[in-house]
Amino acid sequence: MFKEQNQKGVEEIETIIGPSVNVEGDFSSKGNMTVQGSVSGTLKTERDLKIGVDAKITADVWAANAFVAGEIRGNVRIGERMELTETAKIFGDIEVKTLIMAPGAILNGRCTMSHEGVSSREGDEDNLKKDIKK
Amino acid sequence: MYQYIYDSFLTDSKYSKTLAIIENRLADLGLSGRIDRLSLFKDARDFVREGVKKGVKTIVIVGNDFTLSQVIGAADEVDITFGVIPVGSKNEIARILGIEDEMSACDCLSNRLVKKIDLGKINSTYFISKIEAPPAEITLKCEGKFLVNSKKIQRVEIYNLPISGEKSDPQDGYLDVHLKPGRESFLRSAANVNVGFLTRNSEQNQESVLPIKKMFLESKNDLTILVDGAKNINAPAEIQVLPERLKIIVGKNRLF
């Protein structure tokens, strides 16, 4: 899911926010993103997002797919699939097409699911791409 | 018209045979041109300026990574294509460009496969491969949108080329910022002795990698940034990528 190769056959570089790093503001990326540290503000990616077990996100989150093992305080919009592990904690509303929750995962918020996919249904994907291009 | 800029270390007699072979090969290929030699009293900027005045369209840098960095740094805002002929040691940039040795470099010049690649800029200084700073608590103000703070002391390495085994694409319009653990823990030191791969894995788990176009780097402490392994610049510093600024002749086996 998070290991892609580009046209030149080179493994595409992920954005990695390590455990010793704190990001504040509007952070966006075109590629896959892994967060192990803390982020506050907004967090957007056109691709896949992985939130590590010790990660603390205080931000609204947009991504195509997400794998969450850490904590998110904010609203989450995922275009396709979102997986919450047993250590995941989400305090906010979720909009997603497919949700997988492990026993023990915490979700305190409203969950909206659409067969069509959240991003494409509301035109968010286009807006997200425009934001990232800026 | 070609201009060849030779590094000053090539005046050493041990390189005279290599240079003669290169010059003969270039003559055979019909690529002979003006030759200038860097010295204490004449730097790259003077030669580039003279060459441009005389209508040079291609500057070929003969030397190593430092020569390349020095000449490209002096050739700002000129519409020139660069070529490289690696001689001596420390030629990692040439290898990344797909140029293995001096003979293959001559063939690459003849084939003239030109690529536009990104160039880095720190304050008013250009860099082609990477810049690095020693461990410190740093703040990066990025693209006017977000801040990156290190919670611990970290080394900063910013790559334009995939040098030192790191992955970086010089055609993506981004610089790759790596923040790495600054000091080895006891566990990592022990692992370093016993199980090498554990050290690397452990470091990788702590590392941050951020593709960024423009940033302002500052630190509470005095911080000296090493540019292309040759020049020092003190923080705070503005660092940015200049997309597709550099036209350079490459080989088929380039690493990007």
Interface residues (C-beta under 8 A of the other chain):
Chain A: K8 V10 E11 I13 E14 T15 I16 I17 G18 P19 S20 V21 N22 V23 E24 G25 D26 F27 S28 S29 G31 Q36 G37 G41
Chain B: C142 K145 F146 L147 V148 N149 S150 K151 K152 Q154 K167 S168 D169 D176 L179 P181 N205 Q206 E207 S208 V209 L210 P211 F256
